[in-house]
Every structure is written in structure tokens, then in C-alpha cells.
């Protein structure tokens, strides 16, 4: 029979190996978190510090730092949370690769690991608060996840379809995006995303305050909450489009924009709160569950090295990169002598955006080709996070977008053509790969999910004056750039 001191020493080793394997397997996640803190505003840093202090106090209150707490025992729900969070992080890394969501999984998984070390009663009581924390921290550090514009595009498509069904307007999804920009000057990366995030935090906070039980009923409420918020945002944009396109009342739309957003959020949150009342409250005492678990542990103290092994295996998988095809060496794109160029410095915002681990190749040039003059930005990368919808850049630099539309500039160059500053300026952009071009940023994201590590080049051009997209000068200029990119990257 193995003595108790030996068993306790073995348990300590298991705990040390388990925590070490977990931290090493997720090293890139919290490394991103630490680096992101450098760019976080003071208020968010204060909130994060207060949260860390509150967590420390809670751990002290639960006697987590006592020697008795360093005792690993198998508990089904904490283990499932640990396993599910790590598998979810791996899937996210191999698909969207959004660090905020990966950090969310890391926090939830860490709480699952904590559940193997503390009493089941204490773990269940803190589960809702841990979920709130997991949703808050990643987006307090860096809100922009890159999903804001796809959400806006989907909303615009939904509104355009609804208008067509009611035969109220012939506005396209492009027109709707331009209209929303013109009315609200919305946060460039996240129209619709902040309401989804805030609404989710509201639901989690209400769940914690009212001590509602997390389960299938609560999951149905969470799904309904997201649908309510999406419906509220679509309704807001729909009303604004009707006010402008049908009633020709842009001033009224300008006044209604903010109240509509607030009212829609309040209605969605109220409906969510009503549904939450249908979810049963948590049991005030989990002692019977903890006692049963303790009895089983005393009856059969199994070796739990297999948990450590699983965490090590998943951590090793986390370090792997998804399958990479033949990658193209990124080098400067050499334009022909017919286009005279001069290198321009990136703005501070541009430099911050392109300063990321993907290390994209960025060229910003001043150009002159015959009578055409202007500036051009070319970004080559194999990840969608290094690219962006250029219309947001134009807005961020103070330009007013009058209209934008999809155009076929030359042969197979599917580009987006923009009119700026009341028709005084023109702009164009497209995304180019070896096989195709597109003006749709969402299509660029979908292609990344289907074919990772495929190189795309973003070409964004701002002309010094108004131009005509079907003129021979524009067609020849666009085709020259297209061919130069093909020759540099795609052996065209």
C-alpha cells in the first residue's frame, strides 16, 4: 500500500505538470494578451486590474492557496470545459484565427482546469462570473476583431433583400453601406458588433446576478438574445434607408440614428431578460454533489496522469501550423517605367494596423501615368487579417463617399469603383490572387477559410481628380498594375 505522503507528493507533481502543460500549450495566446495591453487605454487597464484583484480575493476566500487545494480530482463538467475550450481554440486557430476568441477559450479552459483543483460547490458558484470575465477581457484589450465589416455587409444584404420584397427601393447593399457611413460615421470596424458584445455581456451579467443555472434552457436564451440584437440592427438600418431612399428625409434619418440604436438594444435586452426568467435558478448548495464526488475519490484514488497527457497532446497540436501549400516569397512589386512612382510614408493608423505577426508586404506610392496621378496602396499577405475594406480607410482619412459600385475594369479585374468628395475624386480597389480578382472583402475571408496561406494582394488607388471607370486610360492603367502583380507573385 502506498503511503499518504507519497500519494500527496504524486498529486503535487500532477498539478505542477498539468498547469505547466496548460500554460506552455497556450503560450501564444497570453503572449498576444500581454502585448495588447501596451495599446489598451487607461480605463480598460484599471478595469482589468480591479478584476484581477477581485479574482485574487475570491481565490483567498475559497482557500485555494492552502496546501489542501493542490489536490487534483477528476470532475466531469470542469474537465469537459477544459477539453472543449482547448479544442475550440485549435479549431479557431485553423479557421478564423481571431486572437480575441482564442483568448476567450483560454480563459474558459483555465477555469475548467481550476475546477479540477477546487471544490465542485465553489466551481459551480463561480462559473457564470468566469464566463462574464472570458467575454469581457479579450474585447476590453482590443475590440476590433475584424468581423465588424462582414457583419455590416450581411446586414446590408438583409436590408436590401427586405426592401426588394416590399418594393420600396432599388438600393443595393453597396448603397446601404455608403448611406450608413454618411449618416452615422459609425465606428469603422464594428457597426453591429458592439451591440452583439454588449448584449451578450448584459445576458451574462443578468445570469450571474439572478443566479440562473447554465444549461440547455440558458443556451436557448443566449441564441435568442443574439437573434434579437441582429434583428434590432437590421430594423434600424431598414428604417434609415426608408427615411432616406423612400421619404427623402436625410435630416430625419440623421436624428433617428442614435435613438433607434438605443431603443433597439433596450427592446432586445428586455425580451432577453423576460426569457431569462424561464431559466431555473442555481441550487444554493452543491454539497451533496461535492460529497458524492469526495466519496468516490476516497474509495478509488485513480492515477490522473492521463489528464496531463491529454493537455500536453492538445498543447502540442496548438503549436502546429495548419497545412501550408507552396508559399510565395513576398517581395516589392516592381511597376513598369510607364508608371512613375515615389514611396510614401504610412500614417500612424496604417502603421499600427499592418504591424502584426502576419508581416504583410505593404507598399504606399505616389504615382503618375500619363495624365493619371494619385496615390496607391498595395498589401500582399496570406491572411485576411492583414487586409481591410479600403472604403473604411477613405472614411478614416476624412473623405466623404458619395457612391460605390462593382465594375469590370479590364478583362477579369473585378473592382469596386468609388466616387468621393461630392464627385471631385475617384477611387478604385480590388483583391487579386493567382486565379481571380474580387471587390468583396467577405469573399476574401471565405477564400481564406477554404484555402489557407494563399497569397492575395490588395490594390487600393486614390486618383487626384474624378475619373471615368470605362475610359481607356483607367483600363490600361489597371491592367498594367494587374499584370505587374501577376509577374511578381504568380508567374503571370
Secondary structure, DSSP 4 states (H G I P E B T S, - for coil): ---HHHHHHHHHHHHHHHHHHHHHHTHHHHHHHHHHGGGS-HHHHHHHHHHHHHHHHHHHHTTTTSGGG------HHHHHHHHHHHHHHHHHHHTT--HHHHHHHHHHHHHHHHHTTS-HHHHHHHHHHHHHHHHHHHHHH----S-HHHHHHHHHHHHHHHHHHHT-----HHHHHHHHHHHH---TT-TTHHHHHHHHHHHHHHHHHTTBPPSHHHHHHHHHHHHHHHHHHHHHHHHHHIIIIIS--HHHHHHHHHHHHHHHHHHHHHHHHHHHTTSPBPPS--HHHHHHHHHHHHH-----HHHHHHHHHHHHHHHSPPP---PPPP------TTSEEEE-PPPHHHHHHH-STT--EEEEEEEEETTEEEEEEEEEESSGGG---HHHHHHHTTPPEEEEEEEE-STT-EEEEEEETTTTEEEEEEEE-SS-EES-HHHHHHHHHHSTT--EEEEEEEESS---TTSHHHHHHHHHHHHHHHHHHS--
